């Protein structure tokens, strides 16, 4: 009965969509690209609606080396989406995902040497219930939208992309949000967006949570004093307010300014500027800068320090920069990120991946302060859009694992190599895409003989094999 109310609405949508499809006349034709089909009544909005979806299979393998536990998992599932055409400015959408654990190690078992639990493979399923293999469906989208003259307002369950609340990288289902979201587009050079979110369904979960409940579903790390973090289930917040402005003042410059306000917990200001300069003979120079500031609000989530998320009166600062070159199918980039020692950079991992230029899939620097990250990338993406191959390598200098003030997850400094190969099929297999991601992480920092600082973190290899069929 998890979707008792939502299911009624969902079935109503599907009934109307099916009825509209049955009534569709053979003379119906698609509207020219970029134009809205003419709709005179509500039934026509369903008749001329759009549907789509994806089937996905995902295999993950993690080799921790030595006597530490290794893991594997094979998931299969997909998602379906339907959106009505626009009638007098209004449209509606519905979408859901389903997922199955076809084969895996026991994801609820703890490593015999360290007591650690699985980290990566469980993300394909349900982090709250590792034994859940079948009941992995989720209604992700159920919204109504009004559009007029470049302005749109969407209310309900939806999928958003912002610097800190986003789909995240990989796994079977993205992070979804429930709230009101407003967008205003002024030509190609100005976009203003923002809204208020009151519920979140994180990636690798099957339920919807209040904002406070959604923080702490993933591993929580430790408090600055070294005690176990106790904020899970103890945070209260009325919601998240966001506003973002994207401006292109010059042809080759794009600037973004975002503010994320998490009521009663913390506030984040984020500024990003990206510049591309054409050079002779088809060369192009790429540059970018980011700045971030965070401040605690009230007690940071809870009056008791051991149960708060963001330390009272706490703050953090981060800077990130990127430089690169592009010519034809080739790109080369180097990037650097500094989180200052004023405090830990904190962003709920349940909500999305971090936006820094140095981010590499399967790891983050969230939870660190006083850290330095340096990465290099080489990307080959030919014009036929079939192959994309990226090799990336980075050094991530985190504080010592015993520095609990600035190292939330007890993560040693490490190096990481990623090889990401993607291929888009054509012809009879149009719509099918494949991906192979190989990740190796090696330890740079001391671990003091405690393998809890090693397992699922460093001195390990990880492989992801993905097939997506989109329609």
C-alpha positions, -999 to +999 in steps of 0.1 A: +000+000+000+030+023-003+015+043-032-022+041-021-030+076-031-005+080-059-015+047-075-051+059-080-039+090-098-014+069-118-040+044-130-062+074-139-034+088-161-027+055-177-064+048-184-068+082-201-035+076-221-046+042-232-081+055-242-065+083-261-042+059-279-072+037-288-091+068-302-062+081-322-071+086-358-049+072-386-046+107-400-028+121-369+006+133-378+035+145-356+039+182-352+070+199-367+100+198-343+099+227-318+062+233-322+034+224-298+006+203-314-028+220-316-050+208-287-087+218-285-098+197-255-084+176-227-087+143-245-066+156-273-039+165-248-037+128-241-041+117-277-012+139-287+010+132-256+045+117-257+057+085-241+091+070-237+112+048-214+143+028-210+152-008-202+185-012-183+208-040-171+237-032-147+265-055-135+288-043-107+319-060-093+343-048-065+376-064-057+389-053-023+421-075-025+437-095+002+413-112+027+387-084+026+353-092+011+346-089-026+312-081-041+291-085-072+256-077-083+234-079-114+204-057-117+177-053-144+148-030-147+137+002-164+114+032-164+083+044-183+072+080-188+041+097-203+035+134-208+004+150-222+005+177-248-001+213-237-038+224-233-043+261-225-008+262-210-013+231-188+003+197-192+007+167-169+033+139-166+038+106-149+068+083-147+079+053-127+107+028-124+110-009-116+140-029-107+151-065-098+181-081-082+189-109-105+220-121-088+243-108-061+265-116-031+247-112+003+246-074+004+234-075+041+265-094+053+293-076+071+330-082+062+344-107+087+376-088+093+363-052+096+326-054+102+321-031+072+290-033+050+288-032+012+291+002-004+287+002-041+265-028-052+238-020-027+233+013-045+217-007-074+188-017-051+176-005-017+201+009+008+175+007+036+168-030+030+197-049+015+176-081+014+150-065-008+153-082-042+119-077-058+099-048-042+120-021-059+094-001-078+090+036-074+067+063-088+092+090-096+072+116-116+036+129-110+034+165-118+013+193-134+029+221-153+018+255-166+038+273-194+034+307-209+058+330-228+091+314-216+078+308-180+070+274-166+058+262-132+059+225-123+043+212-091+046+176-079+071+148-082+098+155-107+135+150-117+157+181-112+193+189-122+210+214-099+246+216-087+239+197-054+205+181-060+206+160-092+202+126-108+237+115-096+260+092-116+249+057-126+229+031-106+194+020-116+172+050-105+180+087-101+173+110-072+137+125-075+122+155-058+087+167-048+080+204-048+073+235-069+098+245-095+097+277-116+118+284-148+120+315-169+140+315-201+149+348-218+163+340-252+195+319-252+214+341-228+194+342-195+177+315-175+163+319-140+151+288-121+143+279-086+117+266-062+108+249-029+112+212-023+094+194+005+101+157-001+130+137-017+134+101-029+172+095-031+189+073-056+190+037-043+158+040-023+122+031-029+104+055-006+097+093-003+111+111+027+108+146+042+139+167+037+152+159+073+145+122+069+163+120+036+197+130+052+214+100+068+202+071+046+237+067+033+268+061+056+270+090+080+307+090+091+317+106+124+312+139+143+341+164+146+348+151+181+352+115+168+319+101+180+295+084+156+273+108+137+238+107+152+218+130+128+200+102+110+163+104+120+169+134+141+168+163+116+138+186+112+135+209+082+105+224+064+122+221+030+149+232+006+148+265-013+169+269-044+174+297-069+198+296-099+207+321-125+225+311-157+238+341-178+258+342-210+270+378-212+294+370-240+293+343-268+320+322-251+313+328-214+287+312-192+281+321-156+260+303-130+250+316-095+231+293-072+219+295-036+206+264-017+188+271+015+181+240+037+158+254+064+171+250+099+203+232+087+227+251+063+230+274+034+252+271+003+263+298-022+278+285-054+293+305-083+306+290-116+321+306-147+331+286-179+349+301-208+358+287-242+380+306-266+384+295-303+420+294-315+435+291-350+434+258-369+404+244-351+419+245-316+399+257-286+409+267-251+387+257-222+387+273-187+366+274-157+364+286-121+341+277-091+336+291-057+315+277-028+306+290+006+285+272+033+272+284+066+252+266+093+217+278+100+204+277+136+219+247+153+227+230+120+198+206+122+196+197+160+203+215+192+223+185+205+258+186+189+260+148+185+228+148+165+233+177+142+243+176+106+262+209+102+281+221+133+265+252+149+282+284+136+302+262+112+312+272+077+333+259+048+348+273+016+359+256-016+375+266-049+378+247-081+395+255-114+399+239-148+420+244-179+419+224-211+423+221-248+400+208-276+405+200-312+381+179-333+373+147-314+400+152-287+399+170-253+425+172-226+417+189-192+435+194-159+416+205-127+423+215-091+399+217-061+408+231-027+385+228+003+399+251+030+405+241+066+377+264+079+355+233+081+342+203+063+324+207+029+291+190+036+264+181+011+239+152+016+251+124-006+216+112-008+207+143-028+233+143-056+269+143-067+292+172-061+298+197-090+336+202-088+358+199-119+379+172-102+349+148-096+355+113-108+327+087-107+327+063-078+343+087-053+337+121-037+356+146-015+324+156+004+330+154+041+365+168+039+381+200+049+417+211+043+419+189+012+436+193-023+424+174-054+442+173-088+429+155-118+437+151-155+414+138-183+418+128-219+386+124-239+380+110-274+345+117-288+344+114-327+318+134-346+297+103-355+286+103-318+290+065-315+321+063-293+330+083-262+362+071-244+375+090-213+406+082-193+411+101-160+436+101-132+437+121-100+454+126-066+432+134-037+450+147-006+427+144+023+435+151+060+448+122+081+422+096+089+427+105+126+418+141+120+382+138+128+376+175+126+383+176+089+378+140+077+342+129+083+344+094+067+379+084+078+391+083+042+429+082+036+445+103+008+443+083-024+449+082-061+423+071-086+423+060-123+391+057-143+386+043-178+351+050-192+341+035-226+306+042-241+292+031-274+259+040-291+245+014-315+230+022-348+209+003-374+188-025-361+200-018-325+191+019-327+184+031-291+209+007-274+239+021-256+266+003-237+291+014-211+321-001-194+336+018-164+368+006-147+380+022-115+412+017-095+419+035-063+453+033-045+461+045-010+484+075-005+477+082+032+484+063+064+458+038+077+475+027+109+468-010+103+430-005+106+414-021+075+382-002+081+400+027+065+407+005+034+377-017+025+355-002-002+377+030-001+412+024-014+435-004-027+406-017-047+393-022-082+357-017-094+340-025-127+305-014-140+289-029-171+258-012-183+234-017-212+206+008-218+178+005-244+159+038-247+127+044-267 
